[in-house]
C-alpha cells in the first residue's frame, strides 16, 4: 500500500514538472526572436534551522555544495507581458553535503526554476528565483541503523527554493552572481518521520551566455492577462498518511474547499475560503488512545496567488474553526501548485504544514464556477 501511494504522487509531480517547463518556454516561442542559452555554476554554504527540539542536536552542521544550471533567457513578447521583464528559465542540478554523513548524508536535486531579472542592461542588476523539483537523499531514517534522522525517512523528497541574487555583468556573455537562498526539503508527510530540512545558504557563481543578442525595447502595455472580477471555485483532494514512524499502514484523508479570489496586480491575486478535512489517521489515533472525538476539521484560509500562464503558485494561512481533536497548532499553512488543463478545470498538488513541519501532501482537482484566470 505504501509504495503505491508514494509512486502515485511522484508520478503526478513528474507529470507537472515537464508541463511547467514547456509552459514557461511557450512565453517566447511565438516570437521569431531567439532565446539566448546559458549555463551557470555556483558553490554554496549555509546552516540548518533547528525548528524543532527533537532535531536540535543534529542541526549544528553546515551544508555545503554546488549547483549547475542550464536554461534560456526568455525574450519573447509573452514573457514581457507577464512581468515587464525578461526571466531566465531552466533546469538546475544541485548537490548538497549536510556535513553529517552518518546521520544526514547528502542530497542530489533536480529542479525547474524561473528567475525574473530587472534592468538587465545595467552593469549590476538584481533577480529573484523560485524553484521546485525532486531530490534523492542517501541516508534516510531507519529505526535500527539511523534512528536519529528525524528530518527525512524516504529517499525521494520534494525540494522548494527561493533566492535573491545580485548579478555583475563582466561582459556581454559572462556574469558573476552572489545569491542568498532559502531551501526546504520534505516528502510532504508521505512517510514518517518527516520534520523537513530548512536551510539558508549563500552562494558565489557565474553564468555564461552562448550568445548575447541585444535586449528588445518594449513598452509596458496595460494588457489585462487575467479577469479583474471576483472568481469562485471549488476543490476536492485526497491523500494517505501513516500514524507513526515504524508503521506502513496508511489512512485516507479527504479535503473539500470553496474559495474566492480577486486580482490586485498584474500577476497577483488574493484569496479567501473555507475547507473541510476528514483525516482518518486522527480517527485511528483517537481509537488507540480510547478517545471518542470527531476526526473532522474545518478551517478558514486567506492567501496569495502568483499567476503565470496556466500555472498558479499559492501560499495560504489557515485557522481552525472546528477541531475537536487538538491540532499541533491553531494555525497552519498551505503551499500549492495548480495547472489549468481545461476551460474551467484545474489540478495540482498542495502541501499542508504546521509551521516548519509538513502534515500531508495531497493531490487535488478543482472547477472554476465563474470564469477562470487563464487566457
N, C-alpha and C positions, 0 to 999 in steps of 0.2 A: 504493500500500500504506500509506504513512504516514498519509495523510488518513483512510483507512478505520479504522485503529487508533485515531486520535485521536478521530474522530467517535463511535466506539463507546463509548469511555469517557466522553465528555461526555454522551452520551445516558443512560448508566447513572446518572451523578451527577444529571442533571436529573430523572430519574425518582424518585430517592431524595429529592431536595430538597423537592418538594411533599408527598410522603408524610410526611416528617419534620414539616413544619408541621402537617398535618392530625392527626398522631398526638398532638402536644402540645395542640392545640386541643381534642381529644376529651376531655382530662382534665376539662374543666369543662362540656361540653355536656350531660351527663346531669343536671345540676342546673338548677333554674329560675333560680338567681341569675345576673345578668348579669355579664359581664367588662368592667371599665372600659377604654375605648380611650384610648391615649396617643400623643403624638408627642414626639420629642426631637431635639435638635440639639447638636452639640459640635464643638469645634475642638481639634486635637491637634498635638503637636510631639515629635520624638524623634531617634533616631540609628540608623544601620545597624551591626550587629555584623560586623566583618571576620573571619569564621570560617575563612577560607582565605587563604593567602598570594597566591594567584592573583587574588583580587579586593580585596586590601587597598588598593591605590592608588585604587580608585574607591568606597571605603566611607566616605570622610570627608565625607559630605553629611548634611544634616539634613532628614529627611522632615517635611512638614507637610501638613495637610489638614483635612477636615471630614467629618462623618457625619450623616445624617438617619435617625432610627429611627421606626418605626410598629408598634404592636402592642397587646397586651392584657395586663392583669393578671389572671391565672387564679385565680379564687376558688372553683372547684368542689371537691367532696369528693375527687375522684381526685387533683387536684393536691396537696391537703393530705396525702393518704395517702402519696404518693411521697416527700415531703421534709419534712413538717411545716412547710411554708412556703407562701407564695403567690408563684410565679415570674412574671416578665414573659416574654412570648414574642412574637416578631415578626420583621420584616424590616428590615435596615439597608442603606442605600446609602452608600458612602463614596468619597471622592476623596482620593488621596494624590499629592502632588508630591514626587518624590525629590530635588529641588533639584539636579538634574544633567540638564538637558533633552536634551543631545546624546547622552548615553550611557544613562542610566537611565529618563528620561521620567517618565510618570505612570501611575497605576493607577485603574481605575473598578471598584468591587467591589459585588456584591450578595450578602448573607449572611443566612442564617437564624440567629437567636440564641435561647438560653434563659438566663434570668438569675434564679436564686433569690435572694430577699431575705429578711432575717430581722429580726424586731422592727420591722415596718413602721409600727406605731403610734407609735413614738418620733420625736422631733424629728430625731435623727441615726440613721441605720441603715446597714448595710453589705450589699453584694451582690456576687456574682461571676457572670461570664458566660462562656459558650462559644459560639463562632460558627464557621460554615463556609459556603462557597458557591463562587461563580465570580468571576473578575476578568478584566478586559481591560487589557492592558499595551500601550502605544503605541509603544515603542522597543525592540523585541527585537534580539537578537544578529544580525548579518549579517557574513559573512566579509569583505566589502568595505566596506560603509557603516558598520558598527558592530562592529568586531572586539573591542573592549574589554569589552563587556557579557557577561560570563560568568554573570551572575545568572540570566538567563532568555532563552530563544530562541523561545518560542511566545507568540502574542498572548493566548491563553486559558490561564489557570492556575487553581490552586485555593488560595484563602486560608484559613488557620486562625487563630483569635484566641482568647486567653483574657484576661480582665480582672478587676480587683478595684476596687470603687467605694465611696466614701463619699458618702452622699446626705443632704442637708439639706432638710427639709420647710419651705418658706416658708409655705404654707397648704395647705388640703386638695387643691388642684388642681395646685400648682406646686412642683417640687423642683429644687434645684441639685445638680450632680453633679461630683465630682472623681474621675478614674479613672486607673489605670495599666494599660497594655495590652502584651501581647507578641504580635506578628503574624509569621506565616510565610507566604510565597508561593512555590509551587513547581508545576511541571507534572507532578511525580511521575515524572520520567525518561522521559516520552513523547517528548521531543525534547531533544537536547544542543546546547550546554552548558546545565546546569541546576543551578548552585550553590545557588539559592534565596536569597530575601531574608529575613533575620531582623532585625526592627527593633522595639525597645521604644519606646513613646510615652506621654506623659501628656496628659490632655485635661481641658478645662473645658466644662461643658454644662448643659443644663436639660431637664426633662421636664414636659409639661403634660398632665393628665388631663382629658378632656372631662367626665366625671362622677366623683363621688367617694363611692360608697356605703360604708357602714361595713364594716369587715373582719369576716367571720364569726368567732365564737369557737368553736373546735373543740378537742376533746381529742386527745391523742396516743395513739390506739388502737394496740395491738400486733398489727395485722393483717399477716399474712405475705403479701407480694406475690409472692414467688418461693420455689421449693423450697429447703429447707435442706440437702438431701443432695448428695453428690458427683455431678457430672454428667460424662459422657463424650460427646465429639462429634468428628467429623472434618470436614475441609475440603479442597477442591481449588481451585486458582486458576490463572489464565493471563494472560499479557500479552505484549508485544513490546518490544524495546529496540534502539536503534542502537549502533554500535560507536564512532563518533567524531562530532565536531561537524558535519562537512560531508557526511555520508552520509545517504541516505534509506532504505536497506535496513534492515529490522527483523528481528531474530532472536527466535524464540519463547522464552518462559520458562514452565515448568510447576512448580507447587508442590503438595505434598501434606502435610497436617498432621493430627496427632492430639493432642487436648488433654483435660485435665480442668479443671473449675473448681468453686469452692465459695463460697457466700455467707458473708460475715463481718459485714456490716452491712446496713441496710435496703435500700440501693440499690447495694451494692458487692460484688464477688466478686474473688477471686484466681484465677489460672490458672497451669497449668504444662503443658508439652507438648514435642513434638519435630516437626521439619519436614524435608522433603527438597526441594531446589530443583535443577532441571535448567535451567541458563542457557546457551542456545545462543550467546549473544553472547560468552561466555567461550570456548566452543569455537572460534569464529571468530578471536578474539584469539590464542589459542594456535596456531592453524593459521598465521596470518600471521607469528607470531614463531618458527615452527619448533619449537614445544614440544609434546611428546607427554604431556599430562596430562589427567586426568579433569576434566570441567567440572561434575560434580555436586557439591553441597554438602549438608551436614546440620548442623542446629543444635538446641540446646535453648533453650527460652524460658520466662520467667515474667512475669506481668503483672497489671494491674489492669483491671477492667471496671466501668464505670458503667452501671447498668441503668435505663432509662427507658421503660416501656411495652414496645412491641415492638422498640425500638431499644437497641443496646448500643454505647457508645463504649469503646475499649480502647487501652491503651498497654502495650507489651511490650519487654522487654530480652532479646536473644538472644546466645548464644555459639556460635561454630562449633566443632563437634567433629570434622568431616571437611571438609577443603577443600584438596585437592591444589594447586589454583590459588590463590596467595596473595591473600587479601582485602585491601581497603583498611584495615580494622581487624579485630581478632579478635572484637569485639562489634558488635552492630547493634541498631537499634530498629525496631519496627513500630507504626504508628498506624492504627486502623481504625474503620469504622462498619458495623455489620451490622443487618439488618432481618429479623425473623421473619415470613415470609409464609404459613406453614402450620404444622400442629401440630408437626412435627419439623424442618421445613426453614427455612433462612435463607440470605440472600445479602447481599453488600455489596462494599465497596472497602477496600483496605489499601495503605498506603504503607510501603515498607521504606527505611530510611536508615542511613547510617554517619555518626554524629554529626549535623552540620548539613547534610549533603549527601544528597539523595534518590538512591536506587538505582533503584527502579522502583515504579510504581503498578499493582496488579493488581485484577482482578475475580474474586470468589470465591463459591462456593456451599458450604453445609455441611449436616450432618444430625446432630441430637441422637440418639445411640444410646440414652441414657437420656432421661428426660422433660426437656422444655425449661424455660426460665426464665419465659417469659411466662405470662399467665393465659388 
